[in-house]
Amino acid sequence: MGTPTPPDDVDFGPLRDRLRGRLLRPGDGGYDDARRVWNARIDREPAAIARCTGVADVVAAVEFAREHDVGLSVKAGGHHVSGSAVRDKALTVDLSPMDWVRVDPDARTVRVGGGATWGDVDHETAAFGLAVPGGQDPNIGVAGLTLGGGVGWLSRRDGLTSDNLRSADVVTADGELVRASGDENPELFWALRGGGGGVGVVTAFEFRLHEVGEVFAGSLVYPAEETEPTARAYREFVAGAPRETRLLFGSMVLPTSSYYPEAVRGSRVAIVIAFHAGPPEEGARVLAPLRGHGDPLMDSLRARSYVDFQRAGDSGGSMRTSLRSQYLRTLPDPAIERIAAYARRAPSSGATVFVSPRGGAETDPAPDATAYPHRDAAHHLLIETRWTDTARDDEHVTWIREFHEAVRPYTTGDVALNFLADDESDDRRRAAFGGNYARLAEVKAEWDPRGLFGPIGPAGPSA
Ligand SMILES: Cc1cc2nc3c(=O)[nH]c(=O)nc-3n(C[C@H](O)[C@H](O)[C@H](O)COP(=O)(O)OP(=O)(O)OC[C@H]3O[C@@H](n4cnc5c(N)ncnc54)[C@H](O)[C@@H]3O)c2cc1C
């Protein structure tokens, strides 16, 4: 795409007339809310935001951007840490009004609007004892998470979110509505499952559903001094864990809520969050060896509904955030020691470290079966910090960068697209697609030859 026309010269009036939803310009009521994304460090000012109520609005926005040479970005849940959903001086296609969800319990499928969140989907599917493996925070957008691969509590049993996609409706750069599935436009369908979405605007997703009712899940909490032995207990347990079981090992500061015992509220702890997607009595049996580790300060493992466990992942509103994602082939003792050392040096209570196991259905497909390539690593390590005080930006960003460098020798060099930050190198951007980059570039060249939807992967700040 050539240099976009300066937005001051563009008359957005004709687009406003074509939309059923609102067109928001700087200064309009609702503009600031609509441009906000989850990472509060991102402060971008689109030339206009089209609040799309359906496919016709999306087509109108795409055609307008193409005809007037205006840059375009697509926003669903706005949770990508890079803030790629909004770009300065571009037209934002805001899908959040398209949050409909329709379950077909007999066919075990669900169709979801391009602006729905995981909270919307879980609410509807839980009514039928069904679920799509989806995000662990109810506020995350279905669209961004699915297009980046998507992993959730059910993934070791039922696969990545994108592995459960049956079809998608896509508005192309030409403003046409096409369907992508295994039979229709299969290369486009391949690219949508992990390629990040820069090939069109997905207006609807159709997923396969899986049975899930009561699960056995909760946390085991240990003093921070127990970080190394707890990580080793996690490593030992996951090596033989069944597909129904998923664990997170982490270091975090517990909230101050009365849900937690007084002794641990507001303290940094080592934590294992465990989940078993089979009958609760089976889950209790399977997770029993974990309970044998150490002397937990708190044990909240119990039978509970899947949807309640999902809702408990709500991480609240927007915060300043910095993070790094890395895959690990193994988790040797020296890696555990470095992780524990950096966790002890955390700059504030918003700093977390989480290691999660891969395997099971999550890694069954071949690396080129879909655009999501990371099918062989044994663990994923996410280091993240959230804060509010702008004066402490450097301190937090430095901790993340130094931590990442310290564990780099133990990583595969790959990165999850869903956790690719805006300050990453070109090598890391490519590493999000592994060996699938060239094929993705071919799909991009076919469906978006002028680059209307920006580069492959999360886009930069400007149009
Ligand atoms: C608190 C938190 C918890 C998280 N938990 C998980 C988790 O459990 N599992 C996991 O896998 N990931 C998780 N993530 C990462 C998450 O998957 C990504 O942030 C994801 O991109 C969010 O999707 P979104 O729709 O909210 O994002 P957005 O920022 O709206 O979109 C992300 C990218 O996708 C593009 N896009 C969005 N919608 C469309 C569309 N319809 N068509 C074409 N392109 C589109 C956007 O342009 C943007 O580049 C988490 C993130 C946060 C902040």
The ligand as an SDF file (V2000), in Angstrom:
LIG
                    3D

 53 58  0  0  0  0  0  0  0  0999 V2000
   -5.2270  -10.8160   30.3930 C   0  0  0  0  0  0  0  0  0  0  0  0
   -4.8870  -11.6510   29.1800 C   0  0  0  0  0  0  0  0  0  0  0  0
   -5.0760  -13.0330   29.2390 C   0  0  0  0  0  0  0  0  0  0  0  0
   -4.7610  -13.8170   28.1140 C   0  0  0  0  0  0  0  0  0  0  0  0
   -4.9800  -15.1740   28.1690 N   0  0  0  0  0  0  0  0  0  0  0  0
   -4.7490  -15.9240   27.0630 C   0  0  0  0  0  0  0  0  0  0  0  0
   -5.0310  -17.3170   27.0510 C   0  0  0  0  0  0  0  0  0  0  0  0
   -5.5090  -17.8840   28.0340 O   0  0  0  0  0  0  0  0  0  0  0  0
   -4.7630  -18.0230   25.9230 N   0  0  0  0  0  0  0  0  0  0  0  0
   -4.2430  -17.4270   24.8060 C   0  0  0  0  0  0  0  0  0  0  0  0
   -4.0290  -18.1240   23.7980 O   0  0  0  0  0  0  0  0  0  0  0  0
   -3.9910  -16.1160   24.7740 N   0  0  0  0  0  0  0  0  0  0  0  0
   -4.2320  -15.3530   25.8630 C   0  0  0  0  0  0  0  0  0  0  0  0
   -3.9760  -14.0100   25.8240 N   0  0  0  0  0  0  0  0  0  0  0  0
   -3.4370  -13.4250   24.5900 C   0  0  0  0  0  0  0  0  0  0  0  0
   -4.5870  -13.1930   23.6130 C   0  0  0  0  0  0  0  0  0  0  0  0
   -4.8610  -14.3750   22.9160 O   0  0  0  0  0  0  0  0  0  0  0  0
   -4.2110  -12.1280   22.5830 C   0  0  0  0  0  0  0  0  0  0  0  0
   -4.0100  -10.9490   23.2900 O   0  0  0  0  0  0  0  0  0  0  0  0
   -5.3060  -11.9590   21.5360 C   0  0  0  0  0  0  0  0  0  0  0  0
   -4.7720  -11.2890   20.4240 O   0  0  0  0  0  0  0  0  0  0  0  0
   -6.4860  -11.1820   22.0750 C   0  0  0  0  0  0  0  0  0  0  0  0
   -7.5280  -11.1560   21.1510 O   0  0  0  0  0  0  0  0  0  0  0  0
   -8.4400   -9.8350   21.0630 P   0  0  0  0  0  0  0  0  0  0  0  0
   -9.4940  -10.1010   20.0610 O   0  0  0  0  0  0  0  0  0  0  0  0
   -8.8460   -9.4250   22.4250 O   0  0  0  0  0  0  0  0  0  0  0  0
   -7.3450   -8.8180   20.5530 O   0  0  0  0  0  0  0  0  0  0  0  0
   -7.2710   -7.5940   19.5520 P   0  0  0  0  0  0  0  0  0  0  0  0
   -6.1900   -6.7580   20.1470 O   0  0  0  0  0  0  0  0  0  0  0  0
   -8.5800   -6.9750   19.2770 O   0  0  0  0  0  0  0  0  0  0  0  0
   -6.7550   -8.2830   18.2150 O   0  0  0  0  0  0  0  0  0  0  0  0
   -5.5130   -8.9390   18.1490 C   0  0  0  0  0  0  0  0  0  0  0  0
   -5.0040   -8.9340   16.6870 C   0  0  0  0  0  0  0  0  0  0  0  0
   -5.9080   -9.6750   15.8570 O   0  0  0  0  0  0  0  0  0  0  0  0
   -6.4330   -8.8390   14.8160 C   0  0  0  0  0  0  0  0  0  0  0  0
   -7.8650   -9.1150   14.7110 N   0  0  0  0  0  0  0  0  0  0  0  0
   -8.7540   -9.0610   15.7290 C   0  0  0  0  0  0  0  0  0  0  0  0
   -9.9670   -9.4270   15.2880 N   0  0  0  0  0  0  0  0  0  0  0  0
   -9.8530   -9.7130   13.9760 C   0  0  0  0  0  0  0  0  0  0  0  0
  -10.7650  -10.1580   12.9930 C   0  0  0  0  0  0  0  0  0  0  0  0
  -12.0400  -10.4060   13.2880 N   0  0  0  0  0  0  0  0  0  0  0  0
  -10.3090  -10.3470   11.7310 N   0  0  0  0  0  0  0  0  0  0  0  0
   -9.0010  -10.1060   11.4220 C   0  0  0  0  0  0  0  0  0  0  0  0
   -8.0860   -9.6940   12.3400 N   0  0  0  0  0  0  0  0  0  0  0  0
   -8.5070   -9.4980   13.6010 C   0  0  0  0  0  0  0  0  0  0  0  0
   -6.2020   -7.4240   15.2950 C   0  0  0  0  0  0  0  0  0  0  0  0
   -6.0650   -6.5170   14.2330 O   0  0  0  0  0  0  0  0  0  0  0  0
   -4.9370   -7.5370   16.1010 C   0  0  0  0  0  0  0  0  0  0  0  0
   -3.7970   -7.4560   15.2660 O   0  0  0  0  0  0  0  0  0  0  0  0
   -4.2590  -13.2020   26.9380 C   0  0  0  0  0  0  0  0  0  0  0  0
   -4.0650  -11.8190   26.9000 C   0  0  0  0  0  0  0  0  0  0  0  0
   -4.3730  -11.0510   28.0080 C   0  0  0  0  0  0  0  0  0  0  0  0
   -4.1590   -9.5690   27.9260 C   0  0  0  0  0  0  0  0  0  0  0  0
  1  2  1  0
  2  3  1  0
  2 52  2  0
  3  4  2  0
  4  5  1  0
  4 50  1  0
  5  6  2  0
  6  7  1  0
  6 13  1  0
  7  8  2  0
  7  9  1  0
  9 10  1  0
 10 11  2  0
 10 12  1  0
 12 13  2  0
 13 14  1  0
 14 15  1  0
 14 50  1  0
 15 16  1  0
 16 17  1  0
 16 18  1  0
 18 19  1  0
 18 20  1  0
 20 21  1  0
 20 22  1  0
 22 23  1  0
 23 24  1  0
 24 25  2  0
 24 26  1  0
 24 27  1  0
 27 28  1  0
 28 29  2  0
 28 30  1  0
 28 31  1  0
 31 32  1  0
 32 33  1  0
 33 34  1  0
 33 48  1  0
 34 35  1  0
 35 36  1  0
 35 46  1  0
 36 37  1  0
 36 45  1  0
 37 38  2  0
 38 39  1  0
 39 40  1  0
 39 45  2  0
 40 41  1  0
 40 42  2  0
 42 43  1  0
 43 44  2  0
 44 45  1  0
 46 47  1  0
 46 48  1  0
 48 49  1  0
 50 51  2  0
 51 52  1  0
 52 53  1  0
M  END
$$$$
